[in-house]
Amino acid sequence: MPSMETQHLKAFITVARLESFTEAAEQLHLTQPAISKRISSLEQQLNCRLFDRIGRKIALTEAGRALYPKADKILQDVSDTELALSNLSGSVSGSLRLATSHHIGLHYLPQVLKPYTQRYPEVLLELDFMDSEKAYAAINRGEIELAIITLSYDQPMNIEAIPLWEDPLSCVVAPDHPLASAVAPTLTQLSQYPAILPDPTTHTTQLVKQIFERNHCELRISMPTNYLETIKMMVSIGLGWSALPNTMVDDQLCPVVVEQVSLTRQLGCIHHKDRTLSNAANAFLQALR
């Protein structure tokens, strides 16, 4: 049997992960007929169907589910081999795909990115903005090399985490909010007002929830959004309180010091332990440190 082409396997993996031929074509910068042709060629070669197509939905067949982990490993091995050979030259060049959050991208990365791009002009940086939880998943799937995000308190075994910055948070309200003038406000008082926080699955909101649960107080979350600038705006016009990084606190917000509340996040860089890092990625790690 002829050997399977890596481009066919890459098309298969992308379609399976996104559950869409259209989205896979967009991500791989191909036309949908080209993606379909690669999948069809792979199915003919293996003499089995890999996807069930029911209306507009697709799903892996039993054969597709069996192929997926093996195809994923083949592609990772090929990628690692190419990187290892490329790294032998010692040059810092090629593409480097990074993921980060909007907050870190605005407040922490500029001081690293500017000298890095000046020192290594042959590196093509691809910067994706995404939530920390999605970045962990993207690292795990091998889609990106490095992610600079809020570190999880429960690190997966296959992820290497490098702590970089402490990111203290403050409870904040609008300057004309009733709590702004309160003397020694309590967590019970805070719980009487709606909280505007990121998605409940984020590390920040989980941290706040744990404090409220420990003190047997109700946390009333309204209008969750992962854009901290949007949260800041909603708090500043009096729609509720929030926990925001100290770097964002200005005269639009009034910090509220609550005795039971001490909030800080650990920001850092993650990468997959089993992935061979490019020279560009290793140089970026050195710049971060």
N, C-alpha and C positions, 0 to 999 in steps of 0.2 A: 504494500500500500504506500502511495507517495506520502511524504512528510507533510504535516499540517503547516500552513503559512501562519506566521505570527499575526499578520494583519487580519486574517479571518478570525483568529482567536480573539483578537482585541475587539473586533466588531461584535462577536458573540457575547463577550463579557460585558461590554457597554450596553448592549440591548437588554441583556438579562438584568443588569443592575437598575437601569432606568425604566424597564418594562415598557419601552417605546422605541420603535424604529425611527420615528421623527426626531425625538430628543437625542438619540444616539448619533444620528447623522449630523445634527447641529454641533454636538460636543466634539465629534471627530472631524468636523469641517468637510463632510462629504455630502453627496446627494442621497436622498432616501433610496433611489434605485440601486446606487452603488453599495449601500449597506445591505439591502435585500439580496443582491447578487453574491456578496461575500458569505452571508448566512446560508444561502441556497447551495453554494459551492461546498461549504463545510458539511452540510447535511448529505449531499450526494457522496462526498468522500467517505463519510462515516456510515452511509446507508441507513440513516435513521432521522426522524424528525427531532428537532431540538426545541421547537416552540409550538404550542397550540395557539392558533389564532382564532379567537371567538369574538366576532364583531370587531370592535376597535381595541379590545383587550388582548394581551398576549401573556402567556405563562409558560414556564419551562416544563418540558415533558420529563418523564423519569430519566431518559437518556441525557437530557439537558442538565438536570440536577446532578447527575453523576459526572458530567464533563466539567461543570463549572469550577470546582476546586482545583482540578488538575490543570485546566487551562490557565487559571489564575496563577498557579505556581510556575508554569512554563514561562508565562510573560514576565513574572518577577525575576526568574532566573536569567532570562535573556537580558532584561534591563540591568540587573546587577553585574553581569558579565561585561556588557558594553561600558558601564560606568567604571568598572575595575580597570579595563584596558585603557579607557580614556584618561583615568587618573594617573596612569603611569607616566604620561607626558609631563605632569606637574603643573600644567597651565591651568589657570583659573578662568574658565570661559564656559560657554554654553548657556543653556537656560536654567534658571532656578525658580521653581514654583513655591511660593510662600502663601500661607494663610494667616490672617490676623483679624482682630475685631476692629471696628471703627474707632473705639476709644483708644486702644493701644496704637493704632495707626496714626492717630492725631497727636497723642500726647507723649508717646515713648519712642516710636520707631524713627521719626525724622532725624534724631541725633545719631542714629546708627546707619540709616540708609544713605545719607549724603556722603560721608567719608567712604563708605563701602563702594558706592557707584563711581566715585572719583578714583579709587585705588584699582578697581577691577572693571574698567569700561567695556571689556569684552563679554561680561556676563549680562544676559538678558533676563531681567527680573520680571516674573509674572506674579502679581500680588492679588490674591483673592480675599475679599472681605466676607467673613462668615462668623456665625456664633461659635463659641468655644466647643460646644457639644458636637456640632457638625464637623469642626476641624479635627476632633479626635477620630471621628468616623472616616474622614477623608484620608488621614494619615494611615489608619488601619487598612484601608483599601489600596494604599499605594498611589493615590492620585496626586498627592503633594509631598514634598520632601520634608519641609519644616513648617511648624505652626507656632506663632507667638501669641499666646492666648492666656486666659485665666486657667490656672492649673486645677485639675480635679483633686478633691481630697481623697479619692479612692482611685489611685493610678492603676490602669490595666497593666498586666505583667509584661506585655509585649511592647510597651511604650516607654521610651527613655524621656524623663522630664528633667529639665534644667531650670531651677528657680533663678529669676533675674531681679524682679522688683517687688517690693511690698506696695500694695495699693490700698491705703486706708480709706474707709468710707465714712460719711457722716449722714445722720438723719437730717433731712432738710424740709423746710416748708416755705411758703411765700412770706415776705416780710409782714403782711397784714393778717396772717393766719392766727387764730386764737392761741396756738401753741408757741408762737414766736415771742410772746410776752409772758409765757408761763414761767413761774419760778420753780426750779427743780422738777420738771415734768417727769411723770412715771410712764412705764410701759403700758399700764392700764389706760392712761389718758391718750397715749398714742394710738392704742387699739380702737379708740372711739371714732377715729377718722379713717377714710379710705386710703389705702396704700397704692401708689402707682409704681409698679416694679416690672422687671423683665419677665419673660415667660417662666412659668413655675418650674420648668426643668433646668433652668440655668443655675450655676453655682451660687450666684449672688442671692437669688430668691430663696434657694434652699438654705443658705446661711441665715437669712432673716427668719424664715419659717422655724428653723431649729430654736432660735432664741425665744420666739413667741410660744412655741410648744413647751419648752422647758419651764417657762414662767406661767403656763396655763392661761395665756391670753389669746384672744381671737385676732387673726390677721385677715383684714378685709381687703382683698386685692381687687382693684377695679382698673379697667382699660390697660391690660398688660401690653407692653411693647418692648422690643429689644433695642430700640434706638435711644441711647441715653440722652441725646440732645432733645429728642421729642419728650422724654420723661421730664427733663429739666424745664422745658417750656410749660408743660401741663402743671407742674408743681408751682412754677413762678406766678401762674394766674389763679392759684388757689384751689385747684381741683383735688388736691390730696397731698400726702407727704411721700417721701421716697428716701432711699439710701443710695447716695451718689458718691463717686470718688471725690476726694478732697480737691483734686486738680480742676474740678468743674464748678466748685463753689465760688460764687462771686456775689455782687450786691443785689442780684436778682433773687437770691436765696438766703434763707436764714437758718443756720445750723441749730439743731435742737439736741442738747446734751442730755441723754437719758441714761441714768445710772446703770441699768441692767444691760445696756446695749454697747458692745464693743465690736466693731466690724472691720475686717481687713481681708483683702484677697491677695493671693500669691500669683503674680504674673510670671510667665516663663516660656521656654521654648520646648517643644516636643518633637520627637521623630521616632520612626519605627526601629526597634532594636535589631531586627533581622535585615534591614535594608542597607545596602552599601551607599553611603553618602557621596555625592560628587565633590570635587575639589571646591566648587563654588559654594556648596552647602557648608563644608567644613570651614571655609574662610569666613562665611557669615556667622557661624557659631563663635569663632574667635572674636569677631567684631562685637557680637552681643556681650561676650564675657568681659 
